[in-house]
Amino acid sequence: MGNTLLEEARRLFGKNIALAEPLSKHCSFGIGGPADLFLSAADIRLLREGLAFCREWSLPYFVLGRGTNVLVPDAGVRGMVICVRAGSVQFDRNRVVAQAGASLQKLARMVAERGLAGMEFAVGIPGSVGGAAIMNAGAHGGWIGEPIEEVRLVETSGGGEVRLGKSDLRFGYRESNLRRFPGIISEVILVLHEDEPQAIKERMDQFLLLRKLSQPIRCRSAGSVFKNVEGQAAGRLIDLAGCKGMRRGGAVVSHKHANFIITSGGATYSDVKALIEDVREKVRAAHGVELELEIIDLGDWA
Ligand SMILES: Cc1cc2nc3c(=O)[nH]c(=O)nc-3n(C[C@H](O)[C@H](O)[C@H](O)COP(=O)(O)OP(=O)(O)OC[C@H]3O[C@@H](n4cnc5c(N)ncnc54)[C@H](O)[C@@H]3O)c2cc1C
C-alpha cells in the first residue's frame, strides 16, 4: 500500500483510522491477522467517507459489525475494514430507529424496559443491529426480520441513502436479501408491540437461562458454526457423530454445545478451518449430510 494513500487516509480520518490493525482484537473468536486499514465509523458520515475513499483508491473493503459471526484469516484482510460503530437509538412510541452499530442485546433490554415486545429472542446474541439484520439473527423461534419495517443503507457506488421497506426485504433462515444490495446498513427501523414489562422480562430471563445452560457463553466462539439442516439441529448431528471435544491446535468442539467451536490463546485460522473440515467429514460419514457454514469465512471472501 503506497505512502501517499496512507498519508491521505491519516489526513482524512485522523484517529479513526488504524494501520495494520489486528482483527483478532475485533472478533469474538479472537483470531485473525491485520487489516491494512481499519476505519472505526462512529457516525454515518464516516461510513460515507470510508466508502468514497475506497472508491477513489480502488480499494476493496469489508464491513464489520461486532465481529461475532466472522472467521478471519491469519494473513488478515487487504484493503479497508469499515467497522460500523454508529450506535444511537431513538424511540417514537413503538417505532425504534437503531443505528447499525448499536448492540443487539442492549437494544433488546432497552425496548423491554419501555414495555415493547418482539426483541426478547435477541437477549444473549452479542452482535450489532446491522450484522443481525443482514444475517437475520434469531433464536427461540424469533428473528430480527420479523419486526423490521425499514432498512437504510449507504450505497457503495455513490454514497447515497437507499431505503428498503418491508416489501423490498426478504428474510430467510440466517440470511436476507440485504446481501444483494451493495452498501453498508446504516439504520434499522423496527416496529414492536406493547406488552407488560414484567412478562417481557420473564421471557428474556427464561431465554438467557436456556442459553447459559446449553452454550459455552464464557468462551471465545462465533456462536453456531453450521446452519441447521432441514429442521435437524446441526449441533445434534455433530454430537451424534461423536465430535464433541475434537481438537485442532487451539480450536476445540465444545462439550457443552457441539455446534460451537471454541478458541483459546494461540488458536489460528488454520486450526478452526481444519476442525470445520474434520466435523464435516464425520457428519457426512455418520448421517450422509453436508453441513453448511453459518459463520462468514473471510478467507472465502478474500
Ligand atoms: C456466544 C454467541 C452466541 C450467538 N448466538 C446467536 C444466536 O442465538 N442466533 C444468531 O442468529 N446468531 C448468534 N450468534 C452469531 C452473531 O452474534 C449474529 O450473527 C450477529 O447478528 C452478528 O452481528 P455482528 O455485528 O457481530 O456481525 P459481524 O460478525 O461483524 O458480521 C457478520 C456479517 O454481517 C456483515 N455486516 C455486519 N454489519 C454490517 C452492516 N452494518 N452493513 C452491512 N453488512 C454488515 C459483515 O460484513 C458479515 O458479512 C452468536 C454469536 C456468539 C459469539
The ligand as an ORCA input file, in Angstrom:
! r2SCAN-3c Opt
* xyz 0 1
  C     -21.847    -16.637     22.042
  C     -22.563    -16.329     20.742
  C     -23.919    -16.654     20.624
  C     -24.587    -16.392     19.423
  N     -25.908    -16.725     19.335
  C     -26.591    -16.463     18.189
  C     -27.989    -16.797     18.084
  O     -28.606    -17.308     19.001
  N     -28.614    -16.530     16.899
  C     -27.969    -15.949     15.840
  O     -28.603    -15.711     14.803
  N     -26.640    -15.633     15.914
  C     -25.946    -15.874     17.056
  N     -24.613    -15.542     17.135
  C     -23.930    -15.001     15.951
  C     -23.875    -13.463     15.847
  O     -23.896    -12.849     17.125
  C     -25.002    -12.896     14.989
  O     -24.992    -13.423     13.682
  C     -24.876    -11.368     14.893
  O     -26.064    -10.839     14.404
  C     -23.730    -10.887     14.025
  O     -23.581     -9.491     14.221
  P     -22.139     -8.795     14.167
  O     -22.343     -7.332     14.316
  O     -21.216     -9.409     15.143
  O     -21.701     -9.141     12.680
  P     -20.228     -9.430     12.160
  O     -19.765    -10.741     12.699
  O     -19.366     -8.265     12.380
  O     -20.528     -9.577     10.594
  C     -21.364    -10.632     10.127
  C     -21.731    -10.312      8.669
  O     -22.553     -9.154      8.626
  C     -21.970     -8.149      7.791
  N     -22.283     -6.856      8.420
  C     -22.133     -6.518      9.741
  N     -22.575     -5.268      9.935
  C     -22.994     -4.803      8.727
  C     -23.548     -3.560      8.270
  N     -23.780     -2.522      9.098
  N     -23.841     -3.424      6.934
  C     -23.623     -4.441      6.082
  N     -23.102     -5.637      6.460
  C     -22.799     -5.812      7.757
  C     -20.484     -8.483      7.759
  O     -19.892     -7.978      6.577
  C     -20.525    -10.004      7.783
  O     -20.786    -10.496      6.488
  C     -23.906    -15.803     18.330
  C     -22.555    -15.470     18.458
  C     -21.885    -15.730     19.651
  C     -20.432    -15.357     19.777
*
